Amino acid sequence: MGETGFHYPGAERPTTAFTFLLLFISTFANTGHCQQQYQCRIQKCTTDFVALTSHLNAALNAFASEFCIALRAYALCTGRTAKACRGNLAFHSAMLGISDLMSQRNCSREGPTSIAAQDLVPISHNMGFCDYDNRGHRAAAGIELQAARRRYVFCSLFGDPHLRTFRDHFQTCKVEGAWPLIDNDYLSVQVTNVPVVQGSSATATNKITIIFKTYHDCTDQKVYQAMTDDLPAAFIDGTTVGNGWMKTLWIVEKANGKHVEVHAKYIGMTVIVRQVGRYLTFALRMPEELALNENDSQGLQLCARGCPMNERIDEGGHLPLLANSQNHPHLPQVQPKGAYTLESATAKCHEKIQVKDVYFHSCVFDLLTTGDVNFTAAAYSALQDLEALHPKRELWHIFPRGSSVAQNNNVLFNIYVGLFSFVVIVFL
């Protein structure tokens, strides 16, 4: 009897039966289980296993290890969908087939479940769809639509904390406890803020949780969680990529325990999480059409809507930088250890930040509030993340209301209005 399909030399017996099993799973998974169709993902597991192994060459030295990696990934995928697939014949058949092949190939159930990035297998029917920059642009009706699809927005949170929204509004807020930054169809981001200094309403972030929601075949649901002194370079399940073999969601550790980046290619998003001192900072860039959905009605999202008015510390974008902090209800009534004066805080922040924009003023405010020099580094890191992620250089610097730069801008505006009015009067 001839052998067809997946036959890997060295197995104790031909894998024709398993090949038939894969075909059976692929067809049976779509029939007779309508109620579980969107829950049981056994067909996806099987399809991805086939895509990952179909190119393997038994003559190569790396064959055995790569095949075992693919099998472990297949087993991991089926394990994750086990609850939803209870009673599904295709699922149970796949489990038996995986066990059979692991025995034949002497594969250990412990070990890596993803192939190195340079060896990732292109999956033609998914890769284009799972690349936001390419998805839909090929079929776009014109250049204007393509440009609109590629507009990005930016959000960040750092310090005591200071929030920069998707619309480039800059706010300083209390927001003690758990608060949602983002909650849409693609991801959810929640931060937890704790008081920094007794007697002050200012807080800082000590926990960030990011949930990347399942998106077609591009990624399974993944959760990333960072806490003070625990900034992992992996998702909470121990993996570093979205689905094990297609590089559309992945984590990069830039500095051990201090700086992590998460890239989600399928939604064109990049996240930077840092620990500076005892607290965390957050910065994100993603497409405007995904971040600011006009039909979104999912409640409070600080990145999209800003802080509630009763949680604001700033006064219309202007931070209270009083020489005597006892005159302001949000600054500590008892000076923190190592307290700065307005002059010394200004000088310290000027060492790192030369432009007196909102990042500079945030640095000064944080030093006056906490006396902790790490907040200077946090403001500087936030400015670095802004320059790395914010799509519009002309909007990088925001100047607080009442600053000399803002006043100069207002004077120039008034001059322009006056000149225009004069011209209109003369020529009319």
TORKOL-4160 file (C-alpha; in steps of 0.2 Angstrom, whole numbers, padded with zeros to 4 digits, m for minus):
428
<pt num="1" X="0000" Y="0000" Z="0000"/>
<pt num="2" X="0007" Y="0017" Z="m0005"/>
<pt num="3" X="0011" Y="0030" Z="0008"/>
<pt num="4" X="0005" Y="0048" Z="0005"/>
<pt num="5" X="0004" Y="0064" Z="0014"/>
<pt num="6" X="0015" Y="0067" Z="0030"/>
<pt num="7" X="0027" Y="0052" Z="0031"/>
<pt num="8" X="0042" Y="0057" Z="0041"/>
<pt num="9" X="0057" Y="0044" Z="0040"/>
<pt num="10" X="0062" Y="0036" Z="0056"/>
<pt num="11" X="0044" Y="0034" Z="0063"/>
<pt num="12" X="0040" Y="0017" Z="0070"/>
<pt num="13" X="0026" Y="0016" Z="0057"/>
<pt num="14" X="0020" Y="0026" Z="0042"/>
<pt num="15" X="0010" Y="0042" Z="0047"/>
<pt num="16" X="m0003" Y="0039" Z="0033"/>
<pt num="17" X="m0016" Y="0036" Z="0047"/>
<pt num="18" X="m0011" Y="0053" Z="0055"/>
<pt num="19" X="m0012" Y="0061" Z="0038"/>
<pt num="20" X="m0030" Y="0055" Z="0036"/>
<pt num="21" X="m0033" Y="0060" Z="0054"/>
<pt num="22" X="m0028" Y="0078" Z="0050"/>
<pt num="23" X="m0040" Y="0078" Z="0035"/>
<pt num="24" X="m0053" Y="0071" Z="0045"/>
<pt num="25" X="m0051" Y="0085" Z="0058"/>
<pt num="26" X="m0051" Y="0098" Z="0046"/>
<pt num="27" X="m0067" Y="0093" Z="0038"/>
<pt num="28" X="m0076" Y="0087" Z="0054"/>
<pt num="29" X="m0072" Y="0102" Z="0064"/>
<pt num="30" X="m0083" Y="0112" Z="0053"/>
<pt num="31" X="m0098" Y="0100" Z="0054"/>
<pt num="32" X="m0110" Y="0095" Z="0067"/>
<pt num="33" X="m0104" Y="0107" Z="0080"/>
<pt num="34" X="m0111" Y="0124" Z="0075"/>
<pt num="35" X="m0114" Y="0129" Z="0093"/>
<pt num="36" X="m0095" Y="0127" Z="0096"/>
<pt num="37" X="m0089" Y="0134" Z="0080"/>
<pt num="38" X="m0083" Y="0150" Z="0087"/>
<pt num="39" X="m0076" Y="0143" Z="0103"/>
<pt num="40" X="m0068" Y="0126" Z="0099"/>
<pt num="41" X="m0052" Y="0131" Z="0089"/>
<pt num="42" X="m0046" Y="0113" Z="0085"/>
<pt num="43" X="m0046" Y="0117" Z="0066"/>
<pt num="44" X="m0035" Y="0132" Z="0068"/>
<pt num="45" X="m0023" Y="0121" Z="0079"/>
<pt num="46" X="m0023" Y="0108" Z="0065"/>
<pt num="47" X="m0021" Y="0120" Z="0051"/>
<pt num="48" X="m0007" Y="0129" Z="0059"/>
<pt num="49" X="0002" Y="0113" Z="0063"/>
<pt num="50" X="0001" Y="0108" Z="0045"/>
<pt num="51" X="0007" Y="0125" Z="0039"/>
<pt num="52" X="0022" Y="0124" Z="0051"/>
<pt num="53" X="0027" Y="0106" Z="0046"/>
<pt num="54" X="0023" Y="0105" Z="0027"/>
<pt num="55" X="0040" Y="0113" Z="0022"/>
<pt num="56" X="0051" Y="0102" Z="0033"/>
<pt num="57" X="0064" Y="0091" Z="0025"/>
<pt num="58" X="0069" Y="0075" Z="0033"/>
<pt num="59" X="0086" Y="0075" Z="0026"/>
<pt num="60" X="0091" Y="0091" Z="0036"/>
<pt num="61" X="0099" Y="0089" Z="0053"/>
<pt num="62" X="0086" Y="0101" Z="0061"/>
<pt num="63" X="0071" Y="0091" Z="0055"/>
<pt num="64" X="0069" Y="0081" Z="0071"/>
<pt num="65" X="0070" Y="0096" Z="0083"/>
<pt num="66" X="0059" Y="0107" Z="0072"/>
<pt num="67" X="0046" Y="0094" Z="0070"/>
<pt num="68" X="0045" Y="0091" Z="0089"/>
<pt num="69" X="0044" Y="0110" Z="0092"/>
<pt num="70" X="0029" Y="0110" Z="0080"/>
<pt num="71" X="0021" Y="0095" Z="0089"/>
<pt num="72" X="0023" Y="0103" Z="0106"/>
<pt num="73" X="0015" Y="0119" Z="0099"/>
<pt num="74" X="0001" Y="0109" Z="0092"/>
<pt num="75" X="m0001" Y="0101" Z="0109"/>
<pt num="76" X="m0001" Y="0118" Z="0118"/>
<pt num="77" X="m0014" Y="0124" Z="0106"/>
<pt num="78" X="m0026" Y="0110" Z="0109"/>
<pt num="79" X="m0023" Y="0111" Z="0127"/>
<pt num="80" X="m0029" Y="0129" Z="0127"/>
<pt num="81" X="m0045" Y="0125" Z="0118"/>
<pt num="82" X="m0048" Y="0109" Z="0127"/>
<pt num="83" X="m0063" Y="0116" Z="0138"/>
<pt num="84" X="m0072" Y="0123" Z="0123"/>
<pt num="85" X="m0069" Y="0107" Z="0113"/>
<pt num="86" X="m0076" Y="0095" Z="0126"/>
<pt num="87" X="m0086" Y="0081" Z="0117"/>
<pt num="88" X="m0079" Y="0086" Z="0100"/>
<pt num="89" X="m0073" Y="0070" Z="0091"/>
<pt num="90" X="m0061" Y="0080" Z="0080"/>
<pt num="91" X="m0052" Y="0087" Z="0096"/>
<pt num="92" X="m0050" Y="0070" Z="0104"/>
<pt num="93" X="m0044" Y="0062" Z="0088"/>
<pt num="94" X="m0031" Y="0076" Z="0087"/>
<pt num="95" X="m0025" Y="0073" Z="0105"/>
<pt num="96" X="m0023" Y="0054" Z="0101"/>
<pt num="97" X="m0013" Y="0058" Z="0085"/>
<pt num="98" X="m0002" Y="0070" Z="0094"/>
<pt num="99" X="0002" Y="0057" Z="0107"/>
<pt num="100" X="0005" Y="0044" Z="0094"/>
<pt num="101" X="0018" Y="0055" Z="0084"/>
<pt num="102" X="0027" Y="0061" Z="0100"/>
<pt num="103" X="0030" Y="0043" Z="0104"/>
<pt num="104" X="0036" Y="0039" Z="0086"/>
<pt num="105" X="0048" Y="0054" Z="0086"/>
<pt num="106" X="0054" Y="0052" Z="0104"/>
<pt num="107" X="0048" Y="0070" Z="0107"/>
<pt num="108" X="0048" Y="0077" Z="0124"/>
<pt num="109" X="0033" Y="0086" Z="0130"/>
<pt num="110" X="0044" Y="0099" Z="0139"/>
<pt num="111" X="0054" Y="0111" Z="0128"/>
<pt num="112" X="0052" Y="0126" Z="0116"/>
<pt num="113" X="0035" Y="0128" Z="0107"/>
<pt num="114" X="0041" Y="0141" Z="0094"/>
<pt num="115" X="0054" Y="0142" Z="0081"/>
<pt num="116" X="0067" Y="0155" Z="0081"/>
<pt num="117" X="0061" Y="0172" Z="0072"/>
<pt num="118" X="0072" Y="0169" Z="0057"/>
<pt num="119" X="0065" Y="0152" Z="0054"/>
<pt num="120" X="0047" Y="0157" Z="0056"/>
<pt num="121" X="0037" Y="0150" Z="0042"/>
<pt num="122" X="0027" Y="0162" Z="0030"/>
<pt num="123" X="0009" Y="0157" Z="0030"/>
<pt num="124" X="0003" Y="0165" Z="0015"/>
<pt num="125" X="m0016" Y="0165" Z="0018"/>
<pt num="126" X="m0013" Y="0174" Z="0035"/>
<pt num="127" X="0002" Y="0184" Z="0034"/>
<pt num="128" X="m0005" Y="0198" Z="0023"/>
<pt num="129" X="m0021" Y="0199" Z="0034"/>
<pt num="130" X="m0011" Y="0200" Z="0050"/>
<pt num="131" X="0000" Y="0214" Z="0044"/>
<pt num="132" X="m0010" Y="0230" Z="0048"/>
<pt num="133" X="0001" Y="0241" Z="0036"/>
<pt num="134" X="m0003" Y="0230" Z="0022"/>
<pt num="135" X="m0021" Y="0224" Z="0026"/>
<pt num="136" X="m0033" Y="0232" Z="0015"/>
<pt num="137" X="m0021" Y="0244" Z="0007"/>
<pt num="138" X="m0019" Y="0234" Z="m0008"/>
<pt num="139" X="m0037" Y="0235" Z="m0011"/>
<pt num="140" X="m0039" Y="0253" Z="m0006"/>
<pt num="141" X="m0048" Y="0264" Z="m0018"/>
<pt num="142" X="m0035" Y="0279" Z="m0018"/>
<pt num="143" X="m0020" Y="0287" Z="m0010"/>
<pt num="144" X="m0031" Y="0298" Z="0002"/>
<pt num="145" X="m0039" Y="0282" Z="0009"/>
<pt num="146" X="m0022" Y="0274" Z="0012"/>
<pt num="147" X="m0016" Y="0289" Z="0021"/>
<pt num="148" X="m0031" Y="0290" Z="0032"/>
<pt num="149" X="m0029" Y="0271" Z="0036"/>
<pt num="150" X="m0011" Y="0275" Z="0041"/>
<pt num="151" X="m0014" Y="0289" Z="0054"/>
<pt num="152" X="m0008" Y="0285" Z="0071"/>
<pt num="153" X="m0011" Y="0291" Z="0088"/>
<pt num="154" X="m0001" Y="0291" Z="0104"/>
<pt num="155" X="m0005" Y="0289" Z="0123"/>
<pt num="156" X="0006" Y="0289" Z="0138"/>
<pt num="157" X="0006" Y="0289" Z="0157"/>
<pt num="158" X="0020" Y="0293" Z="0169"/>
<pt num="159" X="0025" Y="0301" Z="0185"/>
<pt num="160" X="0012" Y="0307" Z="0198"/>
<pt num="161" X="0003" Y="0302" Z="0185"/>
<pt num="162" X="0003" Y="0313" Z="0170"/>
<pt num="163" X="m0008" Y="0308" Z="0156"/>
<pt num="164" X="m0006" Y="0312" Z="0137"/>
<pt num="165" X="m0022" Y="0307" Z="0128"/>
<pt num="166" X="m0025" Y="0301" Z="0110"/>
<pt num="167" X="m0030" Y="0319" Z="0106"/>
<pt num="168" X="m0014" Y="0326" Z="0114"/>
<pt num="169" X="m0023" Y="0333" Z="0129"/>
<pt num="170" X="m0011" Y="0333" Z="0144"/>
<pt num="171" X="m0018" Y="0331" Z="0161"/>
<pt num="172" X="m0012" Y="0327" Z="0179"/>
<pt num="173" X="m0024" Y="0316" Z="0188"/>
<pt num="174" X="m0027" Y="0308" Z="0205"/>
<pt num="175" X="m0035" Y="0291" Z="0198"/>
<pt num="176" X="m0030" Y="0281" Z="0213"/>
<pt num="177" X="m0034" Y="0262" Z="0212"/>
<pt num="178" X="m0037" Y="0253" Z="0195"/>
<pt num="179" X="m0042" Y="0263" Z="0180"/>
<pt num="180" X="m0044" Y="0258" Z="0162"/>
<pt num="181" X="m0033" Y="0267" Z="0149"/>
<pt num="182" X="m0040" Y="0258" Z="0134"/>
<pt num="183" X="m0054" Y="0246" Z="0131"/>
<pt num="184" X="m0059" Y="0242" Z="0113"/>
<pt num="185" X="m0061" Y="0227" Z="0102"/>
<pt num="186" X="m0042" Y="0224" Z="0100"/>
<pt num="187" X="m0035" Y="0226" Z="0118"/>
<pt num="188" X="m0038" Y="0232" Z="0135"/>
<pt num="189" X="m0026" Y="0241" Z="0146"/>
<pt num="190" X="m0028" Y="0244" Z="0165"/>
<pt num="191" X="m0016" Y="0253" Z="0177"/>
<pt num="192" X="m0016" Y="0253" Z="0196"/>
<pt num="193" X="m0010" Y="0268" Z="0205"/>
<pt num="194" X="m0005" Y="0270" Z="0223"/>
<pt num="195" X="m0002" Y="0285" Z="0234"/>
<pt num="196" X="0016" Y="0292" Z="0233"/>
<pt num="197" X="0017" Y="0303" Z="0248"/>
<pt num="198" X="0006" Y="0304" Z="0263"/>
<pt num="199" X="m0004" Y="0320" Z="0263"/>
<pt num="200" X="m0004" Y="0322" Z="0244"/>
<pt num="201" X="m0018" Y="0316" Z="0232"/>
<pt num="202" X="m0004" Y="0312" Z="0219"/>
<pt num="203" X="m0002" Y="0294" Z="0214"/>
<pt num="204" X="0010" Y="0284" Z="0203"/>
<pt num="205" X="0008" Y="0268" Z="0194"/>
<pt num="206" X="0014" Y="0251" Z="0201"/>
<pt num="207" X="0004" Y="0239" Z="0190"/>
<pt num="208" X="0000" Y="0238" Z="0171"/>
<pt num="209" X="m0011" Y="0224" Z="0163"/>
<pt num="210" X="m0013" Y="0223" Z="0145"/>
<pt num="211" X="m0025" Y="0210" Z="0137"/>
<pt num="212" X="m0022" Y="0207" Z="0118"/>
<pt num="213" X="m0039" Y="0200" Z="0112"/>
<pt num="214" X="m0040" Y="0185" Z="0100"/>
<pt num="215" X="m0040" Y="0192" Z="0083"/>
<pt num="216" X="m0044" Y="0179" Z="0069"/>
<pt num="217" X="m0029" Y="0168" Z="0066"/>
<pt num="218" X="m0016" Y="0182" Z="0070"/>
<pt num="219" X="m0015" Y="0179" Z="0088"/>
<pt num="220" X="m0023" Y="0170" Z="0103"/>
<pt num="221" X="m0028" Y="0180" Z="0118"/>
<pt num="222" X="m0013" Y="0185" Z="0127"/>
<pt num="223" X="m0010" Y="0194" Z="0144"/>
<pt num="224" X="0005" Y="0205" Z="0148"/>
<pt num="225" X="0006" Y="0211" Z="0166"/>
<pt num="226" X="0020" Y="0221" Z="0174"/>
<pt num="227" X="0022" Y="0226" Z="0192"/>
<pt num="228" X="0035" Y="0235" Z="0202"/>
<pt num="229" X="0051" Y="0225" Z="0203"/>
<pt num="230" X="0043" Y="0212" Z="0190"/>
<pt num="231" X="0044" Y="0218" Z="0172"/>
<pt num="232" X="0044" Y="0201" Z="0163"/>
<pt num="233" X="0049" Y="0198" Z="0145"/>
<pt num="234" X="0035" Y="0186" Z="0142"/>
<pt num="235" X="0016" Y="0185" Z="0143"/>
<pt num="236" X="0009" Y="0178" Z="0159"/>
<pt num="237" X="0008" Y="0160" Z="0150"/>
<pt num="238" X="0027" Y="0161" Z="0148"/>
<pt num="239" X="0026" Y="0164" Z="0129"/>
<pt num="240" X="0034" Y="0178" Z="0120"/>
<pt num="241" X="0024" Y="0178" Z="0104"/>
<pt num="242" X="0005" Y="0178" Z="0100"/>
<pt num="243" X="0002" Y="0161" Z="0093"/>
<pt num="244" X="0019" Y="0152" Z="0093"/>
<pt num="245" X="0024" Y="0153" Z="0075"/>
<pt num="246" X="0018" Y="0168" Z="0066"/>
<pt num="247" X="0027" Y="0184" Z="0071"/>
<pt num="248" X="0012" Y="0196" Z="0073"/>
<pt num="249" X="0013" Y="0199" Z="0092"/>
<pt num="250" X="0029" Y="0198" Z="0101"/>
<pt num="251" X="0039" Y="0205" Z="0116"/>
<pt num="252" X="0056" Y="0213" Z="0116"/>
<pt num="253" X="0066" Y="0216" Z="0132"/>
<pt num="254" X="0077" Y="0231" Z="0130"/>
<pt num="255" X="0084" Y="0232" Z="0147"/>
<pt num="256" X="0083" Y="0218" Z="0160"/>
<pt num="257" X="0068" Y="0221" Z="0172"/>
<pt num="258" X="0068" Y="0240" Z="0167"/>
<pt num="259" X="0062" Y="0242" Z="0149"/>
<pt num="260" X="0050" Y="0231" Z="0138"/>
<pt num="261" X="0042" Y="0233" Z="0121"/>
<pt num="262" X="0027" Y="0224" Z="0114"/>
<pt num="263" X="0024" Y="0224" Z="0096"/>
<pt num="264" X="0007" Y="0219" Z="0088"/>
<pt num="265" X="0009" Y="0220" Z="0069"/>
<pt num="266" X="m0009" Y="0214" Z="0066"/>
<pt num="267" X="m0016" Y="0230" Z="0073"/>
<pt num="268" X="m0001" Y="0241" Z="0070"/>
<pt num="269" X="0003" Y="0244" Z="0088"/>
<pt num="270" X="0018" Y="0247" Z="0099"/>
<pt num="271" X="0019" Y="0248" Z="0118"/>
<pt num="272" X="0033" Y="0253" Z="0129"/>
<pt num="273" X="0033" Y="0249" Z="0148"/>
<pt num="274" X="0047" Y="0255" Z="0159"/>
<pt num="275" X="0051" Y="0254" Z="0178"/>
<pt num="276" X="0059" Y="0270" Z="0184"/>
<pt num="277" X="0063" Y="0270" Z="0202"/>
<pt num="278" X="0048" Y="0261" Z="0211"/>
<pt num="279" X="0035" Y="0265" Z="0198"/>
<pt num="280" X="0030" Y="0261" Z="0180"/>
<pt num="281" X="0028" Y="0271" Z="0164"/>
<pt num="282" X="0017" Y="0267" Z="0149"/>
<pt num="283" X="0017" Y="0273" Z="0131"/>
<pt num="284" X="0007" Y="0267" Z="0116"/>
<pt num="285" X="0005" Y="0270" Z="0098"/>
<pt num="286" X="m0009" Y="0263" Z="0087"/>
<pt num="287" X="m0019" Y="0267" Z="0072"/>
<pt num="288" X="m0032" Y="0281" Z="0074"/>
<pt num="289" X="m0046" Y="0271" Z="0066"/>
<pt num="290" X="m0044" Y="0257" Z="0079"/>
<pt num="291" X="m0041" Y="0268" Z="0094"/>
<pt num="292" X="m0054" Y="0281" Z="0092"/>
<pt num="293" X="m0069" Y="0272" Z="0086"/>
<pt num="294" X="m0084" Y="0284" Z="0085"/>
<pt num="295" X="m0096" Y="0270" Z="0088"/>
<pt num="296" X="m0087" Y="0264" Z="0104"/>
<pt num="297" X="m0098" Y="0265" Z="0119"/>
<pt num="298" X="m0087" Y="0254" Z="0131"/>
<pt num="299" X="m0087" Y="0267" Z="0145"/>
<pt num="300" X="m0072" Y="0276" Z="0152"/>
<pt num="301" X="m0055" Y="0275" Z="0144"/>
<pt num="302" X="m0042" Y="0288" Z="0150"/>
<pt num="303" X="m0032" Y="0288" Z="0134"/>
<pt num="304" X="m0048" Y="0292" Z="0123"/>
<pt num="305" X="m0058" Y="0303" Z="0135"/>
<pt num="306" X="m0045" Y="0309" Z="0148"/>
<pt num="307" X="m0048" Y="0309" Z="0167"/>
<pt num="308" X="m0064" Y="0314" Z="0175"/>
<pt num="309" X="m0065" Y="0332" Z="0180"/>
<pt num="310" X="m0066" Y="0327" Z="0199"/>
<pt num="311" X="m0049" Y="0317" Z="0197"/>
<pt num="312" X="m0039" Y="0331" Z="0189"/>
<pt num="313" X="m0025" Y="0340" Z="0198"/>
<pt num="314" X="m0020" Y="0352" Z="0185"/>
<pt num="315" X="m0030" Y="0367" Z="0182"/>
<pt num="316" X="m0035" Y="0367" Z="0163"/>
<pt num="317" X="m0018" Y="0360" Z="0159"/>
<pt num="318" X="m0008" Y="0371" Z="0171"/>
<pt num="319" X="0001" Y="0363" Z="0185"/>
<pt num="320" X="0003" Y="0372" Z="0202"/>
<pt num="321" X="0021" Y="0375" Z="0204"/>
<pt num="322" X="0020" Y="0386" Z="0219"/>
<pt num="323" X="0036" Y="0391" Z="0229"/>
<pt num="324" X="0026" Y="0386" Z="0245"/>
<pt num="325" X="0017" Y="0370" Z="0242"/>
<pt num="326" X="0006" Y="0372" Z="0257"/>
<pt num="327" X="m0004" Y="0385" Z="0248"/>
<pt num="328" X="m0011" Y="0371" Z="0236"/>
<pt num="329" X="m0022" Y="0357" Z="0242"/>
<pt num="330" X="m0015" Y="0343" Z="0230"/>
<pt num="331" X="0003" Y="0346" Z="0236"/>
<pt num="332" X="0009" Y="0338" Z="0252"/>
<pt num="333" X="0007" Y="0348" Z="0268"/>
<pt num="334" X="0022" Y="0340" Z="0276"/>
<pt num="335" X="0037" Y="0341" Z="0265"/>
<pt num="336" X="0044" Y="0324" Z="0259"/>
<pt num="337" X="0061" Y="0318" Z="0264"/>
<pt num="338" X="0074" Y="0326" Z="0253"/>
<pt num="339" X="0062" Y="0340" Z="0248"/>
<pt num="340" X="0066" Y="0352" Z="0234"/>
<pt num="341" X="0062" Y="0370" Z="0233"/>
<pt num="342" X="0055" Y="0377" Z="0217"/>
<pt num="343" X="0072" Y="0384" Z="0212"/>
<pt num="344" X="0081" Y="0367" Z="0215"/>
<pt num="345" X="0068" Y="0357" Z="0207"/>
<pt num="346" X="0069" Y="0368" Z="0192"/>
<pt num="347" X="0088" Y="0367" Z="0191"/>
<pt num="348" X="0087" Y="0348" Z="0193"/>
<pt num="349" X="0074" Y="0345" Z="0179"/>
<pt num="350" X="0084" Y="0357" Z="0168"/>
<pt num="351" X="0098" Y="0345" Z="0168"/>
<pt num="352" X="0088" Y="0332" Z="0158"/>
<pt num="353" X="0075" Y="0342" Z="0150"/>
<pt num="354" X="0080" Y="0358" Z="0141"/>
<pt num="355" X="0063" Y="0363" Z="0133"/>
<pt num="356" X="0051" Y="0370" Z="0146"/>
<pt num="357" X="0036" Y="0361" Z="0140"/>
<pt num="358" X="0024" Y="0350" Z="0150"/>
<pt num="359" X="0037" Y="0337" Z="0153"/>
<pt num="360" X="0048" Y="0349" Z="0161"/>
<pt num="361" X="0034" Y="0356" Z="0172"/>
<pt num="362" X="0029" Y="0338" Z="0176"/>
<pt num="363" X="0046" Y="0334" Z="0182"/>
<pt num="364" X="0046" Y="0350" Z="0193"/>
<pt num="365" X="0029" Y="0346" Z="0200"/>
<pt num="366" X="0034" Y="0328" Z="0204"/>
<pt num="367" X="0050" Y="0333" Z="0213"/>
<pt num="368" X="0040" Y="0346" Z="0223"/>
<pt num="369" X="0027" Y="0333" Z="0227"/>
<pt num="370" X="0038" Y="0318" Z="0231"/>
<pt num="371" X="0056" Y="0323" Z="0233"/>
<pt num="372" X="0061" Y="0308" Z="0223"/>
<pt num="373" X="0074" Y="0311" Z="0210"/>
<pt num="374" X="0068" Y="0296" Z="0200"/>
<pt num="375" X="0053" Y="0306" Z="0194"/>
<pt num="376" X="0066" Y="0316" Z="0184"/>
<pt num="377" X="0071" Y="0301" Z="0175"/>
<pt num="378" X="0053" Y="0296" Z="0173"/>
<pt num="379" X="0049" Y="0312" Z="0164"/>
<pt num="380" X="0064" Y="0311" Z="0153"/>
<pt num="381" X="0060" Y="0293" Z="0149"/>
<pt num="382" X="0042" Y="0298" Z="0144"/>
<pt num="383" X="0049" Y="0311" Z="0133"/>
<pt num="384" X="0061" Y="0298" Z="0124"/>
<pt num="385" X="0046" Y="0287" Z="0122"/>
<pt num="386" X="0036" Y="0302" Z="0115"/>
<pt num="387" X="0050" Y="0305" Z="0102"/>
<pt num="388" X="0050" Y="0286" Z="0098"/>
<pt num="389" X="0032" Y="0284" Z="0095"/>
<pt num="390" X="0022" Y="0300" Z="0092"/>
<pt num="391" X="0019" Y="0301" Z="0074"/>
<pt num="392" X="0019" Y="0320" Z="0073"/>
<pt num="393" X="0035" Y="0329" Z="0077"/>
<pt num="394" X="0026" Y="0346" Z="0077"/>
<pt num="395" X="0015" Y="0341" Z="0092"/>
<pt num="396" X="0029" Y="0334" Z="0103"/>
<pt num="397" X="0030" Y="0349" Z="0114"/>
<pt num="398" X="0015" Y="0356" Z="0123"/>
<pt num="399" X="0017" Y="0371" Z="0133"/>
<pt num="400" X="0007" Y="0374" Z="0149"/>
<pt num="401" X="m0006" Y="0388" Z="0149"/>
<pt num="402" X="0002" Y="0404" Z="0157"/>
<pt num="403" X="0020" Y="0399" Z="0152"/>
<pt num="404" X="0031" Y="0412" Z="0143"/>
<pt num="405" X="0030" Y="0402" Z="0127"/>
<pt num="406" X="0011" Y="0401" Z="0128"/>
<pt num="407" X="0010" Y="0419" Z="0131"/>
<pt num="408" X="0021" Y="0423" Z="0117"/>
<pt num="409" X="0010" Y="0413" Z="0106"/>
<pt num="410" X="m0005" Y="0422" Z="0112"/>
<pt num="411" X="0003" Y="0439" Z="0109"/>
<pt num="412" X="0008" Y="0434" Z="0091"/>
<pt num="413" X="m0010" Y="0427" Z="0088"/>
<pt num="414" X="m0017" Y="0444" Z="0094"/>
<pt num="415" X="m0005" Y="0453" Z="0083"/>
<pt num="416" X="m0010" Y="0443" Z="0068"/>
<pt num="417" X="m0029" Y="0446" Z="0071"/>
<pt num="418" X="m0026" Y="0464" Z="0073"/>
<pt num="419" X="m0016" Y="0466" Z="0057"/>
<pt num="420" X="m0030" Y="0456" Z="0048"/>
<pt num="421" X="m0043" Y="0467" Z="0055"/>
<pt num="422" X="m0033" Y="0482" Z="0050"/>
<pt num="423" X="m0032" Y="0476" Z="0032"/>
<pt num="424" X="m0050" Y="0472" Z="0031"/>
<pt num="425" X="m0055" Y="0489" Z="0037"/>
<pt num="426" X="m0043" Y="0498" Z="0025"/>
<pt num="427" X="m0048" Y="0489" Z="0009"/>
<pt num="428" X="m0067" Y="0489" Z="0013"/>
